[in-house]
Amino acid sequence: MIDADASMGEPMEVEEQSMPRGRNRSYWKTHPDAEVLFGLYLEEESKSMLESLFGLFDQEGDGALSVEDFVPAKPASRAAYARWEAFRSEFDADGNGVISPEEFIGKFKSMALRRPLDGDCFATVPSTSLATLSSLNRSINATIRSLCTLFYASVAAAPAGPPSPPSDFWTQHPDAATFGMQRLYLQEETKQMLESLFGALDTDHDALLTAADFALNKPFSRSAAAKWEILRAQFDLNGNGKITPEEFISGFKSLAMRQPLERGAFPSLPRDHRECMQLLNRAVNKVILQLGKALQQSLAAS
């Protein structure tokens, strides 16, 4: 097990080389998912409430919100037009006079990100990055459901009933259920460290880490089998005796998310969900850098 606080021996020399890749092609550009850790997502209940609320506004049932949904055919009232204009100015992202389901959902996500954290979801202080992310996701979903309830009350005389299960809209539009860039991701320094470390370990340059890399490399020749076992146990996710770049990166991500949060990770209570996500991302990347250094030290030790 790699210990982020480990301090064993002198760190091994890391050569300036990177994960094997094609000429002039960055590994990260050809594997964009590799830099993503985890992201926020809509829970089933939140999706159901958003869908039910959209259906309530969509009086014409055409799958989009327009002035016709807000303004009766005759007589047209100024209040109805004003209500539509206020709604359109908030939700019509592309300004075409029609609000699509994606724009409707996107606005709710944007509003929720700027709202304070839900106190019930953070009643206890999370101990790890993974626990923090879980609490954060519960909090933003609770906020979205609260916003839906407020909007429903503004347009419906009766309280909202139980929402129907989500439709196939969500499978047809999978991005609608996520929060886009509001996710944990590897920062440039972290990606560079992982590339350099993988390159230093991959002594035969075959884009895989195996026991042979340790037997052939002088810095690893002392207790080569034991050092390989340290690496294999943590990063050989499918147990085939080889560690791919994807397994190497995934192993670091998993380790980092399970590490205890540093005391200074959150200097003060975050103002909103967006700031909490930013602080958590900074903390996770710092832990990955520490884990990389600890791995170098443990492999360099006698």
Secondary structure as the mmCIF struct_conf table of DSSP 4:
data_model
#
loop_
_struct_conf.conf_type_id
_struct_conf.id
_struct_conf.beg_label_comp_id
_struct_conf.beg_label_asym_id
_struct_conf.beg_label_seq_id
_struct_conf.end_label_comp_id
_struct_conf.end_label_asym_id
_struct_conf.end_label_seq_id
TURN_TY1_P TURN_TY1_P1 ALA A 4 ASP A 5
BEND BEND1 GLY A 9 GLY A 9
HELX_LH_PP_P HELX_LH_PP_P1 GLU A 10 GLU A 15
BEND BEND2 GLU A 16 GLU A 16
BEND BEND3 MET A 19 MET A 19
TURN_TY1_P TURN_TY1_P2 ARG A 23 ASN A 24
HELX_RH_AL_P HELX_RH_AL_P1 TYR A 27 THR A 30
HELX_RH_3T_P HELX_RH_3T_P1 PRO A 32 GLU A 35
STRN STRN1 VAL A 36 TYR A 41
HELX_RH_AL_P HELX_RH_AL_P2 GLU A 44 PHE A 57
TURN_TY1_P TURN_TY1_P3 GLN A 59 GLU A 60
BEND BEND4 ASP A 62 ALA A 64
STRN STRN2 LEU A 65 LEU A 65
HELX_RH_AL_P HELX_RH_AL_P3 VAL A 67 PHE A 70
BEND BEND5 VAL A 71 VAL A 71
BEND BEND6 ALA A 73 PRO A 75
HELX_RH_AL_P HELX_RH_AL_P4 ARG A 78 PHE A 91
TURN_TY1_P TURN_TY1_P4 ALA A 93 ASP A 94
BEND BEND7 ASN A 96 GLY A 97
STRN STRN3 ILE A 99 ILE A 99
HELX_RH_AL_P HELX_RH_AL_P5 PRO A 101 LEU A 113
TURN_TY1_P TURN_TY1_P5 ARG A 114 ARG A 114
BEND BEND8 ARG A 115 ARG A 115
HELX_LH_PP_P HELX_LH_PP_P2 PRO A 116 ASP A 118
TURN_TY1_P TURN_TY1_P6 GLY A 119 GLY A 119
HELX_RH_3T_P HELX_RH_3T_P2 ASP A 120 PHE A 122
BEND BEND9 ALA A 123 THR A 124
BEND BEND10 SER A 127 SER A 127
STRN STRN4 THR A 128 THR A 128
HELX_RH_AL_P HELX_RH_AL_P6 SER A 129 VAL A 155
BEND BEND11 ALA A 157 ALA A 158
HELX_LH_PP_P HELX_LH_PP_P3 PRO A 159 ALA A 160
HELX_LH_PP_P HELX_LH_PP_P4 PRO A 162 PRO A 166
TURN_TY1_P TURN_TY1_P7 ASP A 168 ASP A 168
HELX_RH_AL_P HELX_RH_AL_P7 PHE A 169 GLN A 172
HELX_RH_3T_P HELX_RH_3T_P3 PRO A 174 ALA A 177
STRN STRN5 THR A 178 TYR A 185
HELX_RH_AL_P HELX_RH_AL_P8 GLU A 188 LEU A 201
TURN_TY1_P TURN_TY1_P8 THR A 203 ASP A 204
BEND BEND12 ASP A 206 ALA A 207
STRN STRN6 LEU A 209 LEU A 209
HELX_RH_AL_P HELX_RH_AL_P9 ALA A 211 LEU A 216
HELX_RH_3T_P HELX_RH_3T_P4 LYS A 218 PHE A 220
TURN_TY1_P TURN_TY1_P9 ARG A 222 SER A 223
HELX_RH_AL_P HELX_RH_AL_P10 ALA A 224 PHE A 235
TURN_TY1_P TURN_TY1_P10 LEU A 237 ASN A 238
BEND BEND13 ASN A 240 GLY A 241
STRN STRN7 ILE A 243 ILE A 243
HELX_RH_AL_P HELX_RH_AL_P11 PRO A 245 ARG A 258
BEND BEND14 GLN A 259 GLN A 259
STRN STRN8 PRO A 260 PRO A 260
HELX_LH_PP_P HELX_LH_PP_P5 LEU A 261 GLU A 262
TURN_TY1_P TURN_TY1_P11 ARG A 263 GLY A 264
BEND BEND15 ALA A 265 ALA A 265
BEND BEND16 PRO A 267 SER A 268
BEND BEND17 ARG A 271 ASP A 272
HELX_RH_AL_P HELX_RH_AL_P12 HIS A 273 ALA A 300
#
